[in-house]
Amino acid sequence: MKLLPQIQVEGGAEWLARTATQCLIDEARLSPKPGLVDSRGNGAHHDLSLALMERSAHSLTSTFQALAQQSWQRPADIALRQTVGRLGREGEQQMMAATGGVNTHRGAIWALGLLVSAVAMLGGSAKANAVANTAAQLAKLPDDAAPKVFSKGLRATHRYRVPGAREEAQQAFPHIMQRALPQLRLSRLNGSSEVQARLDALMAIMTSLTDTCVLSRAGMEGLDAMQDGARAVLNAGGCATLSGQQALASLDRQMLALNASPGGAADLLAATLFLDRVETPNSKH
């Protein structure tokens, strides 16, 4: 593959970084999200706010740009996997510095970081399917420098014997490709507003994701409530309908009562918005 002039690489990397950052901000602002930080308030969190989420997103722009630059037209191999892992961990430190030690976007750095790298590996533009498959190739490779500590998410996957963020990436993001992206586009086609379409996409993820954020905070009871509640929203016709909005409000009340917050689903929604924009960069969405 012919290497592009450096100016095109820089421009492409900058666009990918800006787009990834904007998708994190769009996800954070989207309202009303059940149990999550949004434009209304802090959801089930006492240590998070919308301003903090936005500050966190902006702190990651340089990480996304570095990931894109380092991955540009490179094959999926151990050397690149280790570079991506190192840059992701450095990005996490930047995020923690920006938020005063609050974990706002650790899961999003993993999902979006891999996807930004994958688009760059493919030369800056590609179909969502190709990007997800390329990200999976990278996610399957070992990173020997990764710290051997158990995050809350990893602890939950082991305790409940369920797949987590790592498996989602290694399987080419099935919750994005098979659920969220098709739902986002279907809802738009059916005349939903952009906000309603994005909320429907979030519900599509929540119907079957084993969200380790929810499991960590509310166990299987919380996970069942999330999945059942999200299904009820979509079965009612989605967020464009009155009954769908009522089902969403009911799910929000339940998540708050259980102190549950579907942070894993939120990360995947941001990644869904990113893939949607990569595939249709000139659309109004």
Protein Blocks (a to p, Z undefined) as FASTA:
>chain_A
ZZddfklmmmmmmmmmmmmmmmmmmmmmpccdehiacfkbnmjafkbcfklmmmmmmmmm
mmmmmmmmmmgopacdfklmmmmmmmmmmmmmmmmmmnnopafklmmmmmmmmmmmmmmm
noopacfklmmmmmmmmmmpccfkbccbdcfklmmmmmnopacfklmmmnopmmlmmmmm
mmmmmmmmnopafklmmmmmmmmmmmmpccfklmmmnojmlmmmmmmmmmmmmmnnpjmb
mklmmmmmmmmmmmmmnopacfklmmmmmmmmmmmmmmmmmbmZZ
